[in-house]
Amino acid sequence: MARRRRTWWIVGGVVALLALGIGVGPLLYAATQEDAAAAPTVQAQPSDVELAPETDGTWTVVPGSSAGYRVDEVLNGANVTVAGTTDQVTGSVVIQGGDLASAEVSVDVASIRTDIGQRDSYFRGNVMDVDTYPTGTFTVRGPVDLPELSGTPVTVPVTGDLTLRGQTRQVQTDLAVVRTAEGVEVSGAVPVVFADFGITAPNLGFVRVEDRGQVEFLLRLAMSP
């Protein structure tokens, strides 16, 4: 009888710990979460830097570029800003006569990561279905007038087509552009209403994602040979 009693005490203890973990886990998760760092943006260049020349032609996205998303979560009543990023970004920009003639950027959505693996798995599968729609794209509708580029960032309003999860919508955003010693850098953020792209914002009871967010990017461009 004593051995049976000890067995039931052990089983009961395990069940109690599991129940406690189920109830407390989300609370601990919420308590340890902090807002994501601000998105990287272009920066003014030192005055003594020799800037790359402005040249008509094709400019290519090079390593050091990044893209991703930023959303607000509500987790057990706690508001948290979440950002997912990837460096798997490709694309090109064509400059003709000093104007932006065309630009297209492609992002490997499956490689986007946050600080929580379970969130990323849900994002890849349930939210974005990356097996079917592995990439997202942003295509600028040109031509776009470009001001003279210098080491001080300038703002360039553009209209483009954003494609997420196989759905394409026209969007508008402001790009920040600066010349650097290596080439040109561009940063921006595109506001997104998820339903416009057939995306259902997660609502899992203890965690709920707002119905809108933004796509962010920092592009480093080098002149193609």
C-alpha positions as CSV (number, residue, x, y, z in Angstrom):
1,M,0.0,0.0,0.0
2,A,2.8,2.4,0.9
3,R,4.4,1.8,-2.6
4,R,1.1,2.4,-4.3
5,R,0.6,5.6,-2.3
6,R,4.0,6.9,-3.3
7,T,3.3,6.1,-7.0
8,W,0.1,8.1,-6.9
9,W,2.0,11.0,-5.2
10,I,4.5,11.0,-8.0
11,V,1.9,10.8,-10.7
12,G,-0.1,13.5,-9.1
13,G,2.9,15.7,-8.7
14,V,3.8,15.4,-12.4
15,V,0.2,16.2,-13.4
16,A,0.2,19.3,-11.1
17,L,3.5,20.5,-12.6
18,L,2.2,20.1,-16.2
19,A,-0.9,22.0,-15.3
20,L,1.1,24.7,-13.7
21,G,3.4,24.9,-16.8
22,I,0.4,25.2,-19.1
23,G,-1.1,28.0,-17.0
24,V,2.1,29.8,-16.0
25,G,4.1,29.3,-19.3
26,P,2.4,32.1,-21.2
27,L,2.7,34.4,-18.2
28,L,6.4,33.7,-18.0
29,Y,6.7,34.2,-21.7
30,A,5.0,37.6,-21.5
31,A,7.1,38.6,-18.5
32,T,10.4,37.9,-20.3
33,Q,9.4,39.6,-23.7
34,E,10.8,43.0,-24.6
35,D,10.0,45.2,-27.5
36,A,12.1,44.5,-30.6
37,A,14.9,46.8,-31.4
38,A,14.2,49.6,-33.9
39,A,14.6,48.7,-37.5
40,P,18.0,49.6,-39.1
41,T,17.9,52.7,-41.3
42,V,20.3,54.6,-43.5
43,Q,22.7,57.0,-41.7
44,A,24.3,60.2,-42.6
45,Q,27.9,59.6,-43.8
46,P,30.9,61.4,-42.2
47,S,31.9,64.5,-44.1
48,D,35.4,63.2,-44.9
49,V,34.2,60.0,-46.6
50,E,34.8,59.7,-50.4
51,L,31.4,58.8,-51.8
52,A,30.8,56.4,-54.6
53,P,29.8,58.3,-57.9
54,E,26.2,58.6,-59.0
55,T,26.0,56.5,-62.1
56,D,23.3,55.4,-64.5
57,G,23.0,51.6,-64.8
58,T,22.0,48.6,-62.8
59,W,22.6,48.5,-59.1
60,T,22.4,45.1,-57.3
61,V,21.4,44.3,-53.7
62,V,24.5,43.1,-51.9
63,P,25.3,41.4,-48.6
64,G,24.6,43.5,-45.5
65,S,21.0,44.0,-46.7
66,S,18.0,42.9,-44.5
67,A,14.2,42.8,-44.6
68,G,11.4,41.5,-42.5
69,Y,8.3,42.5,-40.6
70,R,7.2,44.3,-37.5
71,V,3.9,43.7,-35.6
72,D,2.3,44.3,-32.3
73,E,1.3,41.3,-30.1
74,V,-1.0,41.3,-27.1
75,L,0.1,38.5,-24.8
76,N,-2.0,38.0,-21.7
77,G,-2.7,41.7,-21.7
78,A,0.9,42.7,-22.3
79,N,1.7,44.7,-25.4
80,V,4.9,43.7,-27.2
81,T,6.4,44.8,-30.5
82,V,7.9,41.9,-32.5
83,A,10.2,42.1,-35.4
84,G,11.3,39.2,-37.7
85,T,14.3,39.7,-40.1
86,T,16.4,37.9,-42.7
87,D,19.5,38.7,-44.7
88,Q,18.2,36.6,-47.6
89,V,17.4,39.5,-49.8
90,T,18.0,39.9,-53.5
91,G,17.1,42.4,-56.2
92,S,18.2,45.2,-58.5
93,V,17.6,48.9,-59.2
94,V,18.0,50.6,-62.6
95,I,18.9,54.2,-62.8
96,Q,18.5,56.0,-66.1
97,G,19.0,59.7,-66.7
98,G,19.3,60.2,-63.0
99,D,15.8,58.8,-62.4
100,L,14.8,55.6,-60.8
101,A,13.6,53.6,-63.8
102,S,12.7,50.4,-62.0
103,A,13.4,48.4,-58.9
104,E,12.5,44.9,-57.6
105,V,13.4,43.3,-54.3
106,S,12.8,39.7,-53.4
107,V,12.8,38.3,-49.8
108,D,13.1,34.6,-48.7
109,V,10.1,34.6,-46.3
110,A,11.0,31.1,-45.0
111,S,14.3,32.5,-43.6
112,I,12.7,35.3,-41.5
113,R,13.4,34.8,-37.8
114,T,12.4,36.3,-34.5
115,D,13.8,35.4,-31.0
116,I,11.1,32.7,-30.5
117,G,11.4,29.5,-32.6
118,Q,7.7,28.5,-32.0
119,R,6.5,31.8,-33.2
120,D,8.6,31.4,-36.4
121,S,7.3,27.9,-37.1
122,Y,3.7,29.2,-36.8
123,F,4.6,32.2,-39.0
124,R,6.1,30.0,-41.7
125,G,3.3,27.4,-41.8
126,N,0.0,28.8,-40.6
127,V,0.4,32.4,-41.4
128,M,2.6,32.6,-44.6
129,D,2.4,29.1,-46.0
130,V,6.0,29.3,-47.2
131,D,5.9,25.9,-48.9
132,T,3.5,27.4,-51.4
133,Y,4.6,31.0,-51.3
134,P,8.3,31.0,-50.4
135,T,9.1,34.6,-51.4
136,G,7.7,38.1,-51.0
137,T,8.5,40.9,-53.5
138,F,8.4,44.7,-53.7
139,T,8.4,46.3,-57.2
140,V,8.7,50.0,-57.7
141,R,6.5,51.6,-60.3
142,G,8.8,53.9,-62.2
143,P,10.0,56.2,-63.3
144,V,10.6,58.1,-60.1
145,D,12.4,61.4,-59.9
146,L,15.6,61.2,-57.8
147,P,17.1,64.2,-56.1
148,E,20.9,64.5,-56.2
149,L,22.2,61.9,-53.7
150,S,24.8,62.8,-51.1
151,G,26.0,61.6,-47.8
152,T,22.9,63.1,-46.2
153,P,19.8,60.9,-46.4
154,V,17.0,62.2,-48.6
155,T,13.4,61.1,-48.8
156,V,12.0,59.6,-52.0
157,P,8.3,58.9,-52.2
158,V,7.5,55.8,-54.4
159,T,4.5,53.8,-55.5
160,G,5.0,50.1,-55.9
161,D,3.5,46.6,-55.9
162,L,3.9,44.5,-52.7
163,T,3.3,40.7,-53.1
164,L,2.8,38.6,-49.9
165,R,1.4,35.1,-49.8
166,G,0.6,35.2,-53.5
167,Q,-1.5,38.4,-53.2
168,T,-0.3,41.7,-54.9
169,R,-1.4,45.1,-53.7
170,Q,-0.4,48.6,-54.7
171,V,1.3,50.5,-51.9
172,Q,3.0,53.8,-51.2
173,T,5.9,54.5,-49.0
174,D,8.8,56.9,-48.5
175,L,12.3,55.6,-49.1
176,A,15.3,57.1,-47.3
177,V,18.3,57.1,-49.6
178,V,22.0,58.0,-49.0
179,R,25.3,57.6,-50.9
180,T,28.1,55.8,-49.2
181,A,31.7,55.0,-50.0
182,E,30.6,51.6,-51.3
183,G,27.5,52.6,-53.2
184,V,24.0,53.5,-52.1
185,E,21.8,52.5,-49.2
186,V,18.0,52.5,-49.0
187,S,15.7,51.9,-46.1
188,G,11.9,52.1,-45.7
189,A,8.8,50.6,-44.2
190,V,5.6,49.7,-45.9
191,P,2.4,49.6,-43.8
192,V,0.4,46.4,-44.3
193,V,-3.2,45.4,-43.5
194,F,-2.9,41.7,-43.3
195,A,-6.4,40.9,-44.6
196,D,-5.6,42.8,-47.9
197,F,-3.1,40.0,-48.6
198,G,-5.3,37.1,-47.5
199,I,-3.3,36.8,-44.2
200,T,-5.2,35.9,-41.0
201,A,-3.6,37.6,-38.0
202,P,-3.0,34.9,-35.3
203,N,-5.4,34.8,-32.4
204,L,-4.5,31.9,-30.1
205,G,-6.3,33.0,-27.0
206,F,-3.4,33.9,-24.8
207,V,-1.6,35.7,-27.7
208,R,-3.2,37.9,-30.3
209,V,-1.5,39.8,-33.2
210,E,-2.9,43.1,-34.3
211,D,-4.5,43.1,-37.8
212,R,-1.8,45.3,-39.3
213,G,1.9,45.8,-39.3
214,Q,4.7,46.8,-41.6
215,V,7.3,45.3,-43.9
216,E,10.8,46.8,-43.3
217,F,14.0,46.8,-45.3
218,L,17.5,48.1,-45.4
219,L,19.2,47.6,-48.8
220,R,22.8,48.1,-49.7
221,L,23.3,48.6,-53.4
222,A,26.5,48.3,-55.4
223,M,27.0,49.1,-59.1
224,S,26.8,46.0,-61.3
225,P,30.0,45.3,-63.4
